[in-house]
Amino acid sequence: MKKSWKIFFGIWALLFLLFAYWQLNDPDPEWWVPAYLVGAMMAGFAVFEIFPYNILVVLTILYLSAALFFWPNDIFGWLSQEMEQKNLAMKTQQMEINREFFGLLLLSIITFLAFWQGRKLKLKEKYPSENE
């Protein structure tokens, strides 16, 4: 795997750890802290080229399904609220739902990319002459 992908996954592992820490003040941290910690762990595994394929597929589906559950009604209204407010305090329930949606969407994207990179690496090892 290219060094740029390792850096990418390393940055996301650190960001997900930070997100998990921020969730400690959330009204329901028992859901969000583990979600971000698992995402950080999967991104960290990808840095070291460890790809638990089945787990990555299940997590991608779970995160994406949960994100669809939290589908926001008014993304642009939320973005303008966030820009006006200029801090991370939650003023409305809609702000919380939108943030949860985007967090889950990020988790699903990163776990999918880890699966995809691992699959590419596995295929490259299995069929080296075809990939050169």
GUKOLTOR-97697 format. One line per field, with one value per atom (N, C-alpha, C): residue number from 1; atom name; x, y, z. Coordinates in pm, whole numbers. Example, Ala and Ser with C-alpha at 12.3 -4.5 7.8 and 13.67 -1.06 7.14 Angstrom:
BEGIN
nr = [1_1_1_2_2_2]
atom = [N_CA_C_N_CA_C]
X = [1319_1230_1320_1285_1367_1290]
Y = [-569_-450_-330_-225_-106_3]
Z = [780_780_780_708_714_787]
***
This chain:
BEGIN
nr = [1_1_1_2_2_2_3_3_3_4_4_4_5_5_5_6_6_6_7_7_7_8_8_8_9_9_9_10_10_10_11_11_11_12_12_12_13_13_13_14_14_14_15_15_15_16_16_16_17_17_17_18_18_18_19_19_19_20_20_20_21_21_21_22_22_22_23_23_23_24_24_24_25_25_25_26_26_26_27_27_27_28_28_28_29_29_29_30_30_30_31_31_31_32_32_32_33_33_33_34_34_34_35_35_35_36_36_36_37_37_37_38_38_38_39_39_39_40_40_40_41_41_41_42_42_42_43_43_43_44_44_44_45_45_45_46_46_46_47_47_47_48_48_48_49_49_49_50_50_50_51_51_51_52_52_52_53_53_53_54_54_54_55_55_55_56_56_56_57_57_57_58_58_58_59_59_59_60_60_60_61_61_61_62_62_62_63_63_63_64_64_64_65_65_65_66_66_66_67_67_67_68_68_68_69_69_69_70_70_70_71_71_71_72_72_72_73_73_73_74_74_74_75_75_75_76_76_76_77_77_77_78_78_78_79_79_79_80_80_80_81_81_81_82_82_82_83_83_83_84_84_84_85_85_85_86_86_86_87_87_87_88_88_88_89_89_89_90_90_90_91_91_91_92_92_92_93_93_93_94_94_94_95_95_95_96_96_96_97_97_97_98_98_98_99_99_99_100_100_100_101_101_101_102_102_102_103_103_103_104_104_104_105_105_105_106_106_106_107_107_107_108_108_108_109_109_109_110_110_110_111_111_111_112_112_112_113_113_113_114_114_114_115_115_115_116_116_116_117_117_117_118_118_118_119_119_119_120_120_120_121_121_121_122_122_122_123_123_123_124_124_124_125_125_125_126_126_126_127_127_127_128_128_128_129_129_129_130_130_130_131_131_131_132_132_132]
atom = [N_CA_C_N_CA_C_N_CA_C_N_CA_C_N_CA_C_N_CA_C_N_CA_C_N_CA_C_N_CA_C_N_CA_C_N_CA_C_N_CA_C_N_CA_C_N_CA_C_N_CA_C_N_CA_C_N_CA_C_N_CA_C_N_CA_C_N_CA_C_N_CA_C_N_CA_C_N_CA_C_N_CA_C_N_CA_C_N_CA_C_N_CA_C_N_CA_C_N_CA_C_N_CA_C_N_CA_C_N_CA_C_N_CA_C_N_CA_C_N_CA_C_N_CA_C_N_CA_C_N_CA_C_N_CA_C_N_CA_C_N_CA_C_N_CA_C_N_CA_C_N_CA_C_N_CA_C_N_CA_C_N_CA_C_N_CA_C_N_CA_C_N_CA_C_N_CA_C_N_CA_C_N_CA_C_N_CA_C_N_CA_C_N_CA_C_N_CA_C_N_CA_C_N_CA_C_N_CA_C_N_CA_C_N_CA_C_N_CA_C_N_CA_C_N_CA_C_N_CA_C_N_CA_C_N_CA_C_N_CA_C_N_CA_C_N_CA_C_N_CA_C_N_CA_C_N_CA_C_N_CA_C_N_CA_C_N_CA_C_N_CA_C_N_CA_C_N_CA_C_N_CA_C_N_CA_C_N_CA_C_N_CA_C_N_CA_C_N_CA_C_N_CA_C_N_CA_C_N_CA_C_N_CA_C_N_CA_C_N_CA_C_N_CA_C_N_CA_C_N_CA_C_N_CA_C_N_CA_C_N_CA_C_N_CA_C_N_CA_C_N_CA_C_N_CA_C_N_CA_C_N_CA_C_N_CA_C_N_CA_C_N_CA_C_N_CA_C_N_CA_C_N_CA_C_N_CA_C_N_CA_C_N_CA_C_N_CA_C_N_CA_C_N_CA_C_N_CA_C_N_CA_C_N_CA_C_N_CA_C_N_CA_C_N_CA_C_N_CA_C_N_CA_C_N_CA_C_N_CA_C_N_CA_C_N_CA_C_N_CA_C_N_CA_C_N_CA_C_N_CA_C]
X = [86_0_89_48_126_130_238_257_145_96_-9_-136_-168_-284_-261_-140_-111_-126_-79_-94_-242_-316_-460_-531_-507_-572_-522_-397_-344_-411_-431_-501_-643_-712_-850_-856_-759_-757_-749_-661_-649_-775_-832_-956_-1070_-1083_-1190_-1167_-1043_-1016_-1060_-1031_-1074_-1226_-1292_-1438_-1496_-1435_-1482_-1470_-1360_-1341_-1449_-1478_-1581_-1719_-1741_-1872_-1897_-1795_-1815_-1917_-1930_-2028_-2162_-2176_-2298_-2409_-2535_-2645_-2647_-2591_-2589_-2450_-2350_-2214_-2197_-2287_-2274_-2287_-2343_-2352_-2237_-2204_-2113_-1966_-1931_-1791_-1745_-1818_-1774_-1773_-1869_-1873_-1745_-1703_-1581_-1455_-1457_-1339_-1318_-1426_-1414_-1364_-1415_-1367_-1219_-1177_-1034_-950_-1002_-929_-915_-1021_-1015_-921_-923_-831_-687_-668_-535_-485_-573_-536_-489_-561_-526_-386_-347_-211_-107_-134_-41_-76_-161_-201_-266_-347_-429_-573_-632_-764_-858_-934_-1035_-1157_-1151_-1248_-1393_-1426_-1566_-1614_-1529_-1564_-1580_-1491_-1500_-1629_-1669_-1794_-1913_-1916_-2027_-2033_-1918_-1915_-1959_-1914_-1955_-2106_-2164_-2310_-2381_-2331_-2393_-2387_-2268_-2252_-2338_-2341_-2420_-2569_-2613_-2754_-2794_-2709_-2738_-2738_-2647_-2645_-2776_-2825_-2952_-3068_-3060_-3161_-3163_-3044_-3031_-3031_-3082_-3081_-3136_-3057_-3101_-3207_-3295_-3400_-3349_-3263_-3222_-3072_-2993_-2847_-2800_-2849_-2801_-2842_-2960_-3002_-2913_-2876_-2787_-2650_-2598_-2466_-2466_-2573_-2577_-2587_-2660_-2666_-2526_-2455_-2321_-2227_-2238_-2151_-2183_-2311_-2352_-2303_-2313_-2286_-2137_-2051_-1905_-1852_-1927_-1874_-1944_-1906_-1960_-2077_-2129_-2242_-2365_-2440_-2560_-2678_-2732_-2844_-2979_-2985_-3112_-3093_-3203_-3200_-3160_-3203_-3169_-3018_-2951_-2804_-2741_-2792_-2740_-2760_-2878_-2908_-2818_-2799_-2713_-2569_-2520_-2383_-2368_-2469_-2463_-2465_-2545_-2549_-2411_-2350_-2221_-2111_-2116_-2020_-2030_-2152_-2174_-2137_-2164_-2127_-1975_-1904_-1756_-1706_-1764_-1723_-1745_-1859_-1886_-1789_-1756_-1662_-1524_-1476_-1341_-1333_-1434_-1429_-1438_-1517_-1521_-1386_-1323_-1192_-1087_-1095_-1003_-1026_-1152_-1184_-1131_-1155_-1115_-963_-890_-744_-690_-750_-708_-733_-847_-881_-785_-752_-655_-520_-477_-349_-349_-459_-471_-467_-538_-538_-400_-330_-196_-100_-115_-31_-67_-194_-240_-205_-215_-189_-87_39_138_168_167_203_96_-30_-138_-145_-88_-97_25_119_242_236]
Y = [-118_0_123_223_346_420_493_570_673_729_830_771_645_580_555_519_496_626_735_866_902_879_906_832_701_622_660_698_742_869_963_1088_1058_970_937_862_778_710_812_910_1015_1101_1136_1215_1140_1010_933_921_914_915_1049_1156_1288_1299_1247_1248_1168_1054_970_1049_1120_1201_1309_1376_1481_1424_1299_1238_1209_1220_1196_1294_1413_1512_1500_1405_1387_1332_1357_1299_1146_1084_938_885_906_865_713_637_491_436_514_474_529_654_725_702_691_666_532_421_295_300_370_379_443_553_621_544_478_399_281_217_107_160_275_337_371_423_454_327_220_93_39_46_-4_80_211_298_271_248_215_81_-16_-144_-124_-39_-15_44_127_184_72_-34_-146_-260_-228_-323_-450_-429_-536_-505_-595_-571_-686_-676_-778_-756_-819_-792_-805_-916_-937_-829_-794_-690_-555_-526_-399_-390_-500_-501_-479_-552_-538_-396_-341_-206_-103_-118_-24_-25_-144_-156_-98_-129_-76_76_130_276_344_290_351_341_226_209_307_320_414_558_590_726_754_655_675_696_631_651_796_857_995_1096_1056_1145_1282_1387_1522_1580_1661_1726_1851_1926_2056_2075_2019_2027_2171_2245_2382_2475_2454_2532_2503_2376_2338_2401_2396_2456_2605_2674_2818_2842_2755_2767_2749_2649_2621_2739_2799_2912_3035_3058_3171_3153_3032_3003_3010_2962_2966_2892_2795_2708_2572_2477_2342_2312_2413_2389_2348_2252_2206_2293_2368_2457_2393_2303_2240_2090_2017_1872_1842_1927_1907_1915_2002_2011_1878_1820_1693_1582_1577_1474_1490_1612_1637_1597_1631_1593_1441_1375_1229_1167_1222_1174_1183_1301_1319_1236_1218_1131_988_938_801_786_890_886_879_959_953_814_759_625_522_530_432_449_572_596_544_571_529_377_313_166_104_164_112_128_244_266_169_138_40_-97_-136_-262_-262_-155_-144_-150_-79_-82_-220_-282_-417_-517_-503_-593_-576_-450_-423_-486_-471_-526_-678_-739_-884_-935_-867_-906_-887_-781_-756_-867_-913_-1023_-1155_-1175_-1300_-1308_-1196_-1191_-1082_-1100_-992_-953_-1049_-1017_-935_-951_-879_-732_-699_-562_-478_-530_-454_-386]
Z = [0_0_0_-74_-85_49_67_190_210_100_111_172_139_199_347_383_525_604_548_613_623_515_512_625_635_739_878_890_1019_1067_975_1009_1054_981_1018_1150_1177_1307_1420_1404_1506_1515_1400_1402_1470_1441_1504_1655_1699_1843_1903_1834_1880_1882_1777_1773_1889_1920_2031_2163_2180_2300_2311_2200_2201_2232_2199_2223_2372_2454_2597_2656_2597_2644_2574_2484_2407_2496_2462_2541_2540_2436_2429_2391_2478_2445_2435_2497_2493_2351_2259_2118_2035_2059_1969_2001_2127_2161_2103_2124_2062_1909_1849_1702_1650_1712_1667_1707_1822_1861_1766_1726_1630_1495_1453_1330_1338_1453_1474_1468_1527_1526_1383_1305_1167_1082_1101_1028_1073_1203_1255_1200_1192_1132_988_914_773_760_856_854_854_929_939_843_745_641_698_800_856_814_737_682_715_824_854_763_645_538_582_647_687_783_877_974_903_810_737_655_593_516_609_719_815_871_908_963_860_736_631_616_612_597_719_839_961_967_943_949_843_722_616_645_696_732_843_942_1051_1000_908_850_777_703_632_730_846_950_998_1005_1052_938_821_705_743_720_761_669_727_650_579_646_593_613_523_535_525_427_407_520_575_691_811_826_935_916_794_768_797_761_789_940_1012_1159_1219_1171_1222_1196_1078_1043_1129_1155_1238_1381_1430_1571_1603_1514_1528_1651_1703_1807_1793_1875_1861_1954_2023_2112_2032_2085_2017_2060_1965_1996_1969_1869_1834_1817_1824_1801_1657_1564_1422_1401_1474_1464_1506_1611_1660_1556_1498_1398_1275_1230_1115_1144_1261_1298_1305_1361_1369_1229_1140_1002_938_945_880_945_1076_1143_1095_1087_1038_891_814_673_658_737_736_777_882_926_816_748_641_524_490_380_414_534_572_584_642_650_512_422_285_217_233_171_226_354_412_348_333_267_124_52_-87_-102_-17_-23_13_112_150_40_-24_-135_-251_-283_-389_-356_-232_-189_-198_-157_-161_-306_-395_-535_-599_-559_-610_-568_-444_-395_-464_-491_-551_-700_-770_-913_-943_-904_-919_-1064_-1155_-1293_-1364_-1326_-1391_-1349_-1234_-1182_-1214_-1279_-1308_-1440]
***
